[in-house]
Amino acid sequence: MKAGQSALWAGLSAWSLALAVALTWPAARHLNDAALGSPHADGLKHLWTLWRIRQDVLADGHFPFATKLINFPEGMDLYPIEPLNGLWAIFLGFLPIVATANALALLNLTLVGVTGAALGWRLSRSPWGALAAGTLLEGSAVALFTIHVGVGELQHIWWVPLGLVAWHRLRYGPVDVGSWRDAIALGLALTAATISCFYHGFFLGLAVATLSTLTLWAGRASLRLAARYALAAGLAVSLVLPIMSSFSTSYQSEDPPDVGLWSYVTVDHGQPLTDPPSARLELAHTVVPATARRAPEVREIEGYGGGRYLGLPALLLGLLGLVLAPRRAWPWVVTGAVGVVFALGSYLAQGGETVLLSGDRRVQLPFLYLNRMLGYVSEPINFPVRFLAITVTALAACAALAAERLGPRWRPLVAALALVSVLDVQRHQLTSRPMATLTPWSYPQLEPLAEIDGAAIVDFSLAARADVEVRWASMSAQLAHQRPIHGVHIDRVQFFAQEGQRFIQALPLVQELGPALSTGRVDHAPKDLDRRYRPDIAVLRSAGFTHLMVLGIGGSRTVPDALRTTLGQALGEPVIDSAGAMVWELPTVLATADELAAWSAEHEARVRALQAQQAGSFGPQIR
């Protein structure tokens, strides 16, 4: 790289970092105070995942994409959740987990700007075109929403512009088309993007397929180009399919009907609909200020309703590119439109509700058939609105093309208009300014448990009432005690590993005393509690559990006195006794081998009965 280009990229990188700091301010000033992300979305899951991968690797020496910290003792595979962010968190092991999450958010947002600038430079060979594209993409509502929603792998939206740089090099090369090496680079980019985040890998693949189809004719080099495309696609598919197949097996909720792919896609077989109306784009959302839709009291809207606003300045840049460079810009405009079409979801929605025609017929959209195909071969998508990542990247490309066509005197105006677009997004997007933050609940009294080797905890609260509030408390508590627990407290993921939860919920101890967590009273408490629950304690001990924990839930977040007293009668003196959390070490039960075998058999029967009751109850898809 020449000295002038080195200075250019140093300046663009510095600008991207400064913009990331400004857009997330005051996070950089208080890096360890609170984590960027909405408490009404998946932010705490993001924090917990970073901690979990770090714990598995650095503390326990385990492979990071499977864990026994939840669903103990069986554990579960957790590959698809934040593989890249988690690996980076390992190298940032010297930072507290909140500071790590904020540092990664700043890094990923900076990379969005840098890779957007790389795409702009590739298209325009103009510093102003690079600056305009990077600024527009980094400051978009789509990029900022990836931090707000707290799904860490979504922050890697920078794979989309980076992969399109590889595509452009292959399509146009230094002369007519790129080399075989460029084809391999594109295939690896598609692979890495998909492994890092299925959404962005799929978006990149769709954008590449659209652009490649629209620009396939390359004169006498067309056959060579097609062969290189085939190599890139074949390489990506051969590397991604085994991984995605493993992922699909781990998280599959039910088998598709025994029909062919064409029938499954085109015929209604009762396929699950994974995108609710709130997850679909309405065209008005792209240009109408979202302030009227802000409703912090509605968890779903506040947590998941952002990332839809494009704004008139960004659309104006897209139009400017099309007018000034029509032959080069029109494939990007079509690609951006494809992103909008799929972002509309399975059925047309208006005002948060599905539009119904006469006879209660719904307006079917292309995403419905695409998602059925994905559900047949892998897993369907939950949030079609995220397809706007393709659209905003295409707008950034058009901005760069506009800068390339304008004379040197006017190019700075394109970058200025990109900055105006950022300010417009800040004013009119749905998510708040400054950005929402969250902090886990504090449980310093549980930290001594982290020093007990081999400890495994029955989270009584999670077994008794696994709702949003309890899952938040359970994740926060585990960040403090750092020990395996029986259940899965990750929203939506809990549906895919219920063995540990059923094992605990089937215990009479939980079935009889669990309601007291909500009611604050123990009705019809059995007599001789230590004898009544002796088989339960023995079964828990034989499964490897050493402690039982109760967390305070509700406004006061205190453990109910009735539950405190009753569990004390059954388990003895607690080893941790505080208002908001209590922990008992499970007493040793002296029993013969025959007694333990009989108790285990009885418990297995209860577990099978509970599983039969829950049969056919499938949760939402993971993505």
N, C-alpha and C positions, 0 to 999 in steps of 0.2 A: 504494500500500500504506500502510495506516495505521501510525502510530508503534508501536502495540502489536504489530502483526503483524511489523513490521520487527525489533523486539526479539526476538520469538518465533523468527523464522527465523535471526537471528544466533545465538541460543542453541542452536537445533537443529543448525545448521551447525558450531558450535564443539564440540558434543557428538559429532557424527559424526566430526570430525577427531580429537578426543581418543580416541575408541573405535578408530579406524583405527590410530592410533599405538600404542595399548595392545595391539591384536590382533597387530600385526606387530613388536612390540618385540623386540630393540633396533635394528631397521633404521633408525629415525629418528635414533638416536644415532650410528650409523656408516653414514651414507648412501652413502659411496663405497667401503666395504670389501668388501662382497659383495652380490650381487643376490638379492632374494627369489625363491624358486622352487626346485624340486627338481632336483638334477643328474641325476636318473633320468628326468626328463620332458622338456619342451620349453623349459626356461629359457634355455639358451644360444642356441637359435634365436630366442627373444624378444629377447635382447640384440643378436644379430647383425642382426636385422631393423631394430631402431631405428637401429643404426649405418648400415646399408645405405641406408635412406631418407635419413638425414641426409647421408651421403656423396654420394649421387646428386644431391641438390638443392643443398646448400651448397658442396660441393667441385667437383662435375662439371657442375652446372647442367642436370641431366637431369630429365625427368618422373619423379616418384617411384614410379610403379606399374609400371615396367619397368626392367630393369637389364642391364648387360653385365658386372657384377662377378662373375657366375657364368655357367657355360655359355658362356664366351668362345670365339670371337668373336661367336657368334650372339646370346647373351643370352637372357632369358626374361621373360615377364610375371609379375609377383608382386602384382597388385592385391589379391587376397582376403586376403593376410596382413598384418594390422595396419594398415589404412589410416588409422584415426583416431589410434591411438597413435603411428604414424609421423609424422603431421603435427604432433602435439603435440611430438614429439621435435625437430622442426626449430626450433620456437620456444624450446626449451630447449637450443639448441645451445651455450650457454656452460657447460653442465654436462658432466662426464665421463659416459660411456655407462652405467656402473653406477649412478651417482647419478640419472641420468635415469630409468632403469627403476624404481628405488625410489620416486622422486617420483611417477611416474605410477601406481604401484601404490597409494600412499597417497591420491592424488587420486581414483582410480576407486573405491576402497573407501569414501572419504568420500562420494562421489556416490551410492553405493548407499544409504547411510544417509539422505542428504538427500532423494533421490527416494522412498525408502520412507516417509519422514515426510510427503512431499507427498501420497502416496496415502492415508496414514492421516488426514491433515488433511482431505482431500477427502471421505472417507467419514464422519468423526466430528465434524469441526469442533471437536475437542478437542485441546489441547496434549498431553495425556497419551496420547490415541490416536495422534497423530503420533509422539510419542516411542517408544511401544511398537512401532509398525509399523517405523519406521526402525531401531530397535535390533535387533529380531528378524531383519530381513532382512540388515542389515550383518554381524551376528555369526553368520550361518548357515554351516553347513559348505559349502553350495553356493557362497556368495560367497567364502569363504576359499580354496576349492579353485581358483577361477579364478586366484588368484595363485600358489598352490603348483604348478599344472601348467605354468605358464610359457607358456600360449597367450594372448598379449597381448590379442587382440580379445575373448576371453571375459571379461576384466575389465570390459567394458562391459555387464554384467548390469543396470546401472541403466536401460538402455533399457526393460526390461520394466515396472517400476513407473511410469516416466515416461510410457510409451505408454498405460498403463491409466488414468492421470490424464486424458489426452486423451480416452480412450474414455468414462470416466465423465461428463466434461463434456458430451460429445456425447449420451450416452444420457439424462441427467437434466437437463442444462442449468440455467439459473437458475429455470425454471418447470416445463415438461414435458419438452421435448427441446432439444438444442442447436441452434446456428445452422449455416448453410453454412460459416461461418468455422471452426467447431469441426470440421466434417467434413474440411475441408482440413488442419487441424492434425493430426488423427488420421492422415490419409493420408501427410502428411510425416513423422510420427513412425514409421510403419511402414516408410517408405522409408529414412529415416536409420538405423534400427536394422538393417535388412537389409544396407545397404551397409557399415555399420560392422562387423557380425558376422552372418553368415548364420544361425547358431544362434539368436541372440537375436531377430533379425527374425522368424524362423519361429515361435519360442516366443510372441512377442508377437502374431503373427497368429493362432496357434491359440487363445490365451487370449481375444483379442478376438472371434474367431468363436464360441467357446463361450459367453462371456458375452452376446454379442449375440443368439444364438439363444435362450438361456434367458430373456432379458428383452425379447424383441422386441415383445410386446404393450404398447402405450403409449396405449390408448384411441383417441380420435379423432386423436391425433398419430402413430399407427402408420405410416401411409403416408408422412408427412413424414420420420419416422425412417428408414424403409427406404430412401427416396431419398437421404438423407444418408449412410447406410451404403454405398450403391452408389457414391456420389461418392468416399468415402474409399478404398474398395477399388479402384475404377477408377484413381484417381490413383496409388496405391501400385503396382499391377500395371504401369501404363504406364511408370512410372519405373524399376522394379526389373528387369523382364523383359529389356530390352536389355543391362543390365549383367550380369545373371546368365547370359544367353546367351553373352556374351563369355567369362565365367569358365568356363562349362561347356566351351566350345570349347578353351580354353587347357589345361584339366586333364582332359579326357576320356580315359580309358584304352582304351576300346573302344566300338564302336557297339552299341546295343541290338539285339535281334533285330527283323527286319522284320515286326512285328505291331502291332496297334492297342494303345492304352493299356489298355483293359479287359482284353485278353488278357494283356498283359505283367504287369498287377497281379495277376490272379486265377489265372493258369496258370503252372506251373513250366516256364520256358524255360532253366534253368541260370543264372539271374540271380546275380551275385556277392552273397555274404553279407558285409556290411561290418562287422557288430557281433559280435565274439567274445563268449563268455560273460562274460569279465572286464569287458566294457563295459556289461553289463546290470545293472539293479537287482534285488536279491533283497529281498523285503519285510522280512526280518529285519534288513537293513542299516539300515533307517530308525529302529529303536528299540533294537537290541542294541548295547551298547558295542563299538566296533571294535578295542579293544586286543588282542583275541585274533587279529585278522587282520593286525596289524602285523607285517610281515616285511621289514625294510630290505634284506635280502640279495636279495629278489626285486624286480628293477627295475620290472617291470610293475605290481606291487601298490603299491610305495612311490611310484612316479611318477604312476600313473593311477587308483588305487583309491579315492581320497577323494571328497568331495562327495555322500555318500549318507545320512549320518546326519541325521535330523530331530530326534529326541529327544522324550521324553514331555512336557516343559514346553511345547514349541512346539505339539504336537498338542493339549495341554490348552487352550491359548489358542484354537486353531481350534474345539474343541468348545464352549468358553465363548461364542464369538461366535455359533455356531449355536444354542445354547440361549437366549441372551439376545435375539438378533435373527434369528429363523429366516427371516422373509420376505426380509430383505436378505442374509443370509449364505449361504443354500443355493446360489445360483448360484456363489459363490466356492468353496464346498466341492466342488461338482461339478467346477469348473474345476481345483481342486487334485488331485482324483481322476484327471482326464484326464491330468495331468502324470505321475502315478504309473503309470498304465496304459501310457503310451508309454515311460516310463523302463525298463519291464521288458524291452524289446528285442524281437527277432524271435521268439525261442523262450524258453519258461520255463527258467530256470536255477536251480540249487541247489548250493551249495558250490563255485561257480566252474565247474560243468559243466552242460551241457544236459541237462534231464530227458528221459529216454526212456521211452515207454510200451511196451506189448507190440508186438512187430514192429518195434522200433526207431523207432517213430513219435515225432515231436517235437510239443510243444504249441505250435501256431502262435498268435501274438499280433497285435493290430492294427498294431503297429509294422512288422511284416513287409510288409504291404500298403502302408502309408504310405511306407516306404522304397523299395519298388519304383516307386511313382508318382514320387517325387523322383528316382530314378535314371533314369527315362524322360524327364523334362522338364528336369532340371538335374543335380544330383549327389546321391547318397545320403549319409546321416549315419552316422558311425562310432560315436559314443558316445551311445546313447539315454539313459544315466543323467543326462545334462545336462538332460533335460526336467524334472527336479526344480526348476529355476529357476521354472517356473510354479507348482509346488506351494508352495514356500516364500513366494512372493509372495502367493498366496492365503491362506496362514496369517497373514501380516502384515496383510492386509486384515481377516480375521476378528478379529484382536487389536484393531484400531482400532474395529470395530463393537462389540466387547465393552465397550471403554472408553466409547463413545458411549452405551450403554444403561445403564451403571452411574451411580449418583449421584456428584456431585463428590467425596464423601468416599472412595469406593472406587476411583476411576479410577487413582490412583497405584499401586494393587496390580497393575494390568494391566501398567504399565511395569516394575514390579519383577519380575513374572513373566517378562517379555521378557528382562530382564537375567539372570535365573536360567537362561533358555534358552541365552543366550550362554555362560554359565559351563559349562553342561551340555555344549554342543558342544565347548568347549575341552578338557574332560576326556575325552570319549568318542568324538570323531571319529577317523578313521583317520590323518589327517595329523598331523605331530609338533608339539609345542609346546616351545620356540619354533619358529617356522616355519623350514623348510629354506631354506638359501641356497646359492649357487654362485658360483664365480669362474672366469673363463676361465683357461686355461693361459697363463703369461707368456712372451712372446717379444720382449723388448726388442731383441735383436740383429737382428730383422727390420725395425725401424722405419726405418732409412735407406732402405729400398726405397720408402717412401711419398713420398720426394722426387724419384723418377725419373719424370718425365713420360713417358707412353706405355708404361710397362712393363706387361707381361702375363706371368703366371707359370704354368708347368706344375707343378702340385702332384703330384709323382711319387708321394708316399705315398697320396694319394687315388685315383690311377689304379691303383696296385698292390693296394690293399686297402681298399675303401670300406666298412668296418664302423663300428660306433658309436664306437669309440675314435678311429679315424682322422678321422671326421667332426668329432668334438669338437676334435681337434688342428687340423684344417684351418680351422674357424671361428675358433678362438682365434688362429691365426696370421694370418688375414686381418684381424682387428681391429688387428693390429700393422702389417702391411705395406701394407694398404689398396689393394692392386692387384687387377685382375681375375685370376681363375683359370679353368681350363678346365672344371672339373666343378661339380656341385651337391652341397654338403655338408649340405643341409637334409633331415632325416629325413622320409621319405615323399614330399617334393617332388621328390627326385632321379629318381623314376620318370617324371616328366613332361617332362624336358628332358635327354636323354642324348646329344645330338649331340656336345657337347664331350668328354664322357667317352669315348665310342666313338672319337673322333678320336685321342685320346692312347693309349688302351688298344690300338689296332691297330698301334702302332709296335713294331717289333722291339726297340727300346731298352727299352720297358716290359715287353714279353712275356718277354724273356730275362733282364732284371735285376730285374724287379719282385718275384719270389719271395724275393729276398735280404732284403727288408724284414722278412719274418717269420722266415726260416730263419737269417739272419745270415751266410749264405755264398753265394758265386756259383759255381754248378756249371757247368763247361764254358764258361768265359768265352771269347768269340771272340777271335781274335788281331787285331792292328791295329785296336783299338777305334775310334780316330779315323776310320779309313777305313770300318769296318763301319757306323757310325752317321752317317756324313756325309749320306746321303739323308734320314734322320730329322730331323737338325738343320736341313737346308735346308727341308724341308716345314714344320717348326715356325716357322722364321723367316718364311717366305712367308705363314703364317697370322696373323702379328702377335705371336707369342710372343717374349719377350726373355730370360727367365730360367727356370731349372729349380730347384725347391726340394724338399728331402727333409727330413721331420720325423721325429724319433725317436719310436718307438712301443714300448709294453711297459712293464714295471716300471721300468726305468732311464731310459726315454724318451731313449735315445741312438741316433744313426745308426750302424748296423752298420759296423765297420771295413772289411769286404769291399766293401760297397756304396760307402762313401766312396772307397776306393782305385780301384775299377773306374770309377765315374763321373768321377773325377779324370783317369783315363787317356783317357777319351772326350771330356771337355769342357774339360780344363785346370785351372788354379788356381781355386778357389772365391772368390767375392767376399765371402761370409760363411761363416766356418768356426767352428762351435761344436759342442759335444757334442750338443745337442738339435735343431739345425737347420743345414742347409747349403744354400747357394745358389750356383749357377753362372750366369754370363752366357753365353747360348748364343753360341758363336763364329760369325763370319761365314763362310759357305761360298761359295767361288768356283765357280760352275757356269754352264754355258751354258743358254740358254733351252730347248733341246731336252732337256738332262739334267733340268732342273727339271720340265718337263712330263711326262717319263717317270716320274720319282720320284713326282710327284703322282698320276699315273694308277695306279701300283702301290699307292699308299697308299689311294686311293679304293676300289680293289678289295678291299683288306684290311678297310676299314671296312664295306663292303657284306657281306662274309662274316661279320664279327662281328655285324652287325645281324641277319643271317639266323639265326645261332645263338641270339640273344636274342629272336627273334620269339615272340610269345604269352606272354612273361613280363611280366605286369602287376603293379604294386605296389598297395598299399592306397590307398583313396580319400583325398583330401586332408583332408577334415573328419572 
